[in-house]
Amino acid sequence: MYNPRDVIIRPIITEKTMKNMDADNKITFEVAKGTNKTQVKQAIEAIFNVEVLKVNIANCKPKIKKQGKYVGKSNAVRKAIVKLAAGQEINLFSAE
């Protein structure tokens, strides 16, 4: 078996994800590479004690970054967009 905390790396907080959180009850997380939708669903339900309706996963390619004559790449990210059931909520900003 696996540890649910190894699957979920961190929440992704941007303007777009905050808008999805308010309007559609969807929360975006960065997840470990190689995980599938079932593992993400089980991990979210185990960690936050909520009911997950749907999980979408996207592999985001690294972006090219330039600083003067130096060229590099940002890290590749695997994102999971999790839709929660109505009335369910995950508070990412609490101090607890």
C-alpha positions as CSV (number, residue, x, y, z in Angstrom):
1,M,0.0,0.0,0.0
2,Y,1.1,3.6,-0.2
3,N,1.0,6.6,2.1
4,P,-1.7,9.2,1.0
5,R,0.7,12.0,1.9
6,D,3.2,10.7,-0.7
7,V,0.6,11.1,-3.5
8,I,-0.5,14.7,-2.7
9,I,2.5,17.1,-2.9
10,R,0.9,20.5,-2.4
11,P,-2.1,22.6,-3.3
12,I,-1.7,24.9,-6.3
13,I,-2.9,28.4,-5.4
14,T,-3.4,30.8,-8.4
15,E,-6.1,33.2,-9.4
16,K,-7.6,30.6,-11.8
17,T,-7.6,27.9,-9.1
18,M,-9.2,30.2,-6.6
19,K,-11.9,31.1,-9.1
20,N,-12.6,27.3,-9.6
21,M,-12.6,26.8,-5.9
22,D,-15.3,29.4,-5.3
23,A,-17.5,28.7,-8.4
24,D,-17.3,25.0,-9.1
25,N,-16.0,23.5,-5.8
26,K,-12.8,22.3,-7.5
27,I,-9.4,22.3,-5.9
28,T,-6.1,21.8,-7.7
29,F,-3.2,19.8,-6.2
30,E,0.3,18.9,-7.4
31,V,0.5,15.2,-7.3
32,A,3.4,12.7,-7.6
33,K,4.3,11.5,-11.1
34,G,2.9,8.1,-11.9
35,T,-0.2,8.3,-9.8
36,N,-3.6,7.6,-11.3
37,K,-7.0,9.1,-10.6
38,T,-8.1,6.3,-8.2
39,Q,-5.0,6.8,-6.0
40,V,-5.5,10.6,-6.0
41,K,-9.2,10.2,-5.0
42,Q,-8.4,7.8,-2.2
43,A,-5.6,10.1,-0.9
44,I,-7.8,13.2,-0.8
45,E,-10.6,11.3,0.9
46,A,-8.2,9.9,3.5
47,I,-6.3,13.1,4.2
48,F,-9.2,15.7,4.2
49,N,-12.2,13.4,5.1
50,V,-14.3,14.7,2.2
51,E,-16.3,13.0,-0.7
52,V,-14.6,13.3,-4.1
53,L,-16.9,13.2,-7.2
54,K,-14.4,13.6,-10.0
55,V,-10.7,13.8,-10.6
56,N,-9.0,15.2,-13.7
57,I,-5.2,14.9,-14.2
58,A,-3.0,17.0,-16.4
59,N,0.7,16.7,-17.1
60,C,2.2,20.2,-17.5
61,K,5.4,20.5,-19.6
62,P,8.3,22.6,-18.3
63,K,8.5,26.2,-19.6
64,I,11.7,27.7,-21.0
65,K,13.1,30.5,-18.9
66,K,15.8,32.9,-20.0
67,Q,18.0,35.1,-17.9
68,G,20.4,37.0,-20.1
69,K,22.4,34.5,-22.1
70,Y,21.5,31.5,-19.9
71,V,18.6,29.3,-20.8
72,G,16.9,26.9,-18.5
73,K,13.6,25.1,-17.9
74,S,11.0,25.2,-15.0
75,N,10.0,21.9,-13.5
76,A,7.4,19.7,-15.1
77,V,4.3,19.3,-12.9
78,R,1.5,16.7,-12.7
79,K,-1.7,18.5,-11.6
80,A,-4.9,16.9,-10.3
81,I,-8.2,18.9,-10.4
82,V,-10.5,17.5,-7.8
83,K,-14.3,18.1,-7.7
84,L,-15.8,17.8,-4.3
85,A,-19.4,16.9,-3.5
86,A,-21.9,19.7,-2.8
87,G,-21.5,20.9,0.8
88,Q,-18.0,19.5,1.1
89,E,-15.1,21.9,1.7
90,I,-11.4,21.8,2.2
91,N,-10.0,24.9,4.1
92,L,-6.4,25.3,2.8
93,F,-5.8,28.6,4.6
94,S,-6.5,27.6,8.2
95,A,-3.7,27.6,10.8
96,E,-4.8,24.2,12.2
